[in-house]
Amino acid sequence: MKNLIVIIVSIFLFASCEEKNTIEVIPNYDEIYLPLNKLDETPKLIKGDEKSISEKIGEEVKKSNLTDIKLDYNLMLDENGNVKKVEVVRSPDIKFTNLAVKEFENWKFLPGKKDGKAVKSQYRWYFNQSLSELDINPNEFSIYAEVMPEIVGGLNSLQEKITYPEIAKRAGIEGKVYVLAFIDENGDVAAAKVIKGIGAGCDEEALNAVKNTKFTPARDKGKNVKVQVSVPIYFKL
């Protein structure tokens, strides 16, 4: 009888081992979708608006009464420049991811290239808003005025202040950094914060450049007023 029990238990254990594994094994996406530092030509967004998605998320942040939020998504692109997968690197709430993915669905890229051939590749998208660190009250700065501020000397004068970080060059990182600037009645930058970055030192470089930029004052109803504006900084190798 004891031997029969041992045999039954052995059969049960063997059958259990034969059951299909229910744990999904995630592939190494760096081998399927090449990261930027393995490409000869990085993907270029040709359809879609990064500023628009940042503004929509910014509105959702306000509705949620948040002051600090960081989002980080890794987009997997096919050989035709279509977004096929989105890896959530960081997101505090699924509603922000749903909002972002809805925008990503309509994005189109010039595909990344390796050895002259279009390949599957990756594209990193960040959003960073941390208004709690500012020394001003953001609510005192309007988002619209009859005459909005302009960079003295134009956007080119701002770009000339930028030094491309070496780490970003080595990694082949390109893109746009969006800086939210709070402009006072004199056209000075009272505070600034990166709301969409690309990392590798580019965010800090863009932020410092904006902080040291002079604007023409915004005007509304004949008076100089405080406003907030989103400033795009381009990083291209």
C-alpha positions as CSV (number, residue, x, y, z in Angstrom):
1,M,0.0,0.0,0.0
2,K,2.9,2.4,0.9
3,N,4.5,1.7,-2.4
4,L,1.3,2.4,-4.3
5,I,1.0,5.8,-2.5
6,V,4.6,6.7,-3.5
7,I,3.8,5.8,-7.1
8,I,0.6,7.9,-7.1
9,V,2.5,10.9,-5.6
10,S,5.3,10.5,-8.2
11,I,2.8,10.4,-11.1
12,F,1.0,13.6,-9.7
13,L,4.3,15.5,-9.4
14,F,5.4,14.4,-12.9
15,A,2.0,15.6,-14.3
16,S,2.4,18.9,-12.5
17,C,5.8,19.5,-14.1
18,E,4.3,18.8,-17.5
19,E,1.7,21.6,-17.1
20,K,2.2,24.6,-19.3
21,N,4.1,27.5,-17.7
22,T,1.7,30.4,-17.2
23,I,4.4,33.1,-16.7
24,E,5.0,35.1,-19.8
25,V,8.6,35.5,-20.9
26,I,9.2,39.0,-22.2
27,P,11.7,39.2,-25.1
28,N,14.8,41.4,-25.1
29,Y,13.4,44.3,-27.1
30,D,16.9,45.8,-27.6
31,E,17.6,42.9,-30.0
32,I,14.3,43.3,-31.8
33,Y,13.9,47.1,-31.8
34,L,17.3,48.7,-31.9
35,P,18.0,51.5,-29.4
36,L,19.3,54.9,-30.6
37,N,23.0,54.1,-29.9
38,K,22.9,51.2,-32.3
39,L,21.4,53.1,-35.2
40,D,23.2,55.0,-38.0
41,E,20.1,57.2,-38.4
42,T,17.6,57.8,-35.6
43,P,13.8,57.9,-36.1
44,K,12.3,61.3,-37.0
45,L,8.7,62.2,-36.0
46,I,6.9,63.4,-39.2
47,K,3.3,63.1,-38.1
48,G,2.2,64.0,-34.6
49,D,2.7,66.9,-32.2
50,E,4.8,66.4,-29.1
51,K,3.8,69.8,-27.9
52,S,0.1,68.9,-28.2
53,I,0.5,65.7,-26.1
54,S,2.4,67.6,-23.4
55,E,-0.3,70.2,-23.2
56,K,-3.1,67.6,-22.9
57,I,-1.2,65.8,-20.2
58,G,-0.5,69.1,-18.5
59,E,-4.3,69.8,-18.4
60,E,-4.9,66.3,-16.9
61,V,-2.3,67.0,-14.3
62,K,-4.1,70.2,-13.3
63,K,-7.4,68.4,-13.1
64,S,-5.8,65.8,-10.8
65,N,-4.4,68.6,-8.6
66,L,-0.9,67.3,-9.0
67,T,2.2,69.4,-8.9
68,D,4.8,66.7,-9.6
69,I,4.6,64.1,-12.3
70,K,7.1,62.2,-14.4
71,L,6.2,60.0,-17.4
72,D,8.6,57.9,-19.4
73,Y,7.6,55.8,-22.4
74,N,9.7,53.7,-24.8
75,L,8.1,53.5,-28.3
76,M,8.8,50.5,-30.4
77,L,8.7,51.4,-34.1
78,D,8.5,49.0,-37.1
79,E,10.5,49.4,-40.4
80,N,7.8,51.7,-41.7
81,G,8.0,54.1,-38.8
82,N,4.7,53.0,-37.2
83,V,4.4,52.6,-33.4
84,K,3.8,48.9,-32.7
85,K,4.4,48.7,-28.9
86,V,4.8,51.1,-26.0
87,E,6.9,50.1,-23.0
88,V,5.9,52.0,-19.8
89,V,9.1,52.9,-18.1
90,R,7.4,55.3,-15.6
91,S,3.8,56.4,-15.1
92,P,2.0,57.1,-11.8
93,D,-1.5,56.5,-13.2
94,I,-3.0,54.5,-16.0
95,K,-5.0,57.5,-17.1
96,F,-1.9,59.3,-18.2
97,T,-0.7,56.2,-20.1
98,N,-4.1,55.9,-21.8
99,L,-4.0,59.5,-22.9
100,A,-0.4,59.2,-24.2
101,V,-1.0,56.0,-26.1
102,K,-4.1,57.5,-27.8
103,E,-1.8,60.2,-29.2
104,F,1.0,57.7,-30.0
105,E,-1.4,55.8,-32.2
106,N,-1.5,58.6,-34.7
107,W,2.2,59.2,-34.8
108,K,4.3,58.4,-37.8
109,F,8.1,58.4,-38.1
110,L,10.8,58.2,-40.7
111,P,12.2,54.9,-39.5
112,G,15.6,54.4,-38.0
113,K,18.3,53.0,-40.2
114,K,21.2,50.6,-39.8
115,D,23.7,50.0,-42.6
116,G,21.5,52.1,-44.9
117,K,18.4,49.9,-44.3
118,A,15.2,50.8,-42.4
119,V,15.0,48.7,-39.2
120,K,12.8,48.2,-36.2
121,S,13.9,50.8,-33.6
122,Q,13.1,52.6,-30.4
123,Y,12.0,56.2,-29.6
124,R,12.0,57.6,-26.0
125,W,9.3,60.1,-24.9
126,Y,9.5,61.9,-21.6
127,F,7.2,64.3,-19.6
128,N,8.4,66.0,-16.5
129,Q,6.4,68.6,-14.6
130,S,7.5,69.5,-11.1
131,L,5.9,72.8,-10.2
132,S,6.2,72.3,-6.5
133,E,10.0,73.1,-6.8
134,L,9.3,76.6,-8.3
135,D,9.7,79.7,-6.2
136,I,6.6,81.3,-7.7
137,N,2.9,80.7,-7.7
138,P,2.1,79.3,-11.1
139,N,-1.5,80.4,-10.9
140,E,-0.4,84.1,-11.1
141,F,0.9,83.4,-14.7
142,S,-1.8,83.3,-17.4
143,I,-1.6,80.8,-20.3
144,Y,-2.8,83.5,-22.8
145,A,-2.4,87.2,-23.5
146,E,-3.4,89.4,-26.4
147,V,0.3,89.8,-27.2
148,M,2.4,86.8,-26.1
149,P,6.1,87.2,-25.2
150,E,8.8,86.6,-27.8
151,I,12.5,85.7,-27.4
152,V,14.6,88.8,-27.9
153,G,16.8,88.0,-30.9
154,G,14.6,85.1,-31.9
155,L,14.8,81.3,-31.3
156,N,18.2,81.1,-33.0
157,S,19.7,83.3,-30.3
158,L,18.4,80.8,-27.7
159,Q,19.7,77.8,-29.7
160,E,23.2,79.5,-29.8
161,K,23.4,79.2,-26.0
162,I,23.1,75.4,-26.2
163,T,26.1,73.1,-25.9
164,Y,25.3,69.6,-27.0
165,P,26.1,67.3,-24.1
166,E,28.9,64.8,-25.0
167,I,27.0,61.8,-23.4
168,A,24.0,62.6,-25.6
169,K,26.3,62.7,-28.7
170,R,27.8,59.4,-27.9
171,A,24.4,57.8,-27.4
172,G,23.0,59.3,-30.6
173,I,20.2,61.1,-28.7
174,E,18.3,63.7,-30.7
175,G,14.9,65.4,-30.2
176,K,13.1,68.4,-28.6
177,V,13.1,69.5,-25.0
178,Y,10.1,71.6,-24.0
179,V,10.7,74.1,-21.2
180,L,7.8,75.7,-19.4
181,A,8.9,79.3,-18.8
182,F,7.1,81.8,-16.4
183,I,7.7,85.3,-17.9
184,D,7.1,88.3,-15.6
185,E,5.8,91.8,-16.6
186,N,9.4,92.8,-17.5
187,G,10.0,89.9,-19.9
188,D,12.3,88.2,-17.5
189,V,12.1,84.5,-16.7
190,A,10.9,84.2,-13.1
191,A,11.1,80.4,-13.1
192,A,11.3,77.5,-15.6
193,K,10.8,73.8,-15.6
194,V,11.3,71.0,-18.1
195,I,8.0,69.5,-19.1
196,K,9.2,67.1,-21.8
197,G,12.8,66.0,-22.0
198,I,15.1,63.6,-23.8
199,G,17.6,63.0,-21.0
200,A,21.4,62.6,-21.2
201,G,22.1,66.1,-20.0
202,C,20.0,67.8,-22.7
203,D,17.2,68.7,-20.3
204,E,19.5,70.6,-18.0
205,E,21.2,72.4,-20.9
206,A,17.9,73.5,-22.3
207,L,16.6,74.7,-18.9
208,N,19.7,76.8,-18.2
209,A,19.5,78.4,-21.7
210,V,15.8,79.4,-21.1
211,K,16.5,80.7,-17.7
212,N,19.1,83.1,-19.2
213,T,16.9,84.3,-22.0
214,K,15.2,87.7,-22.3
215,F,11.7,88.0,-23.6
216,T,9.5,90.8,-24.8
217,P,6.8,91.3,-22.1
218,A,3.3,89.9,-22.8
219,R,0.6,92.5,-23.0
220,D,-3.1,92.2,-22.3
221,K,-5.7,95.1,-22.3
222,G,-2.8,97.6,-22.7
223,K,-0.8,96.4,-19.7
224,N,2.2,94.1,-19.3
225,V,1.2,90.8,-17.7
226,K,2.7,87.6,-16.4
227,V,2.3,84.6,-18.6
228,Q,3.7,81.0,-19.0
229,V,4.9,79.7,-22.3
230,S,6.3,76.4,-23.6
231,V,9.7,76.8,-25.3
232,P,11.0,74.1,-27.6
233,I,14.7,73.5,-27.7
234,Y,16.1,71.4,-30.6
235,F,18.9,68.9,-30.3
236,K,20.0,67.5,-33.6
237,L,23.3,65.8,-34.4
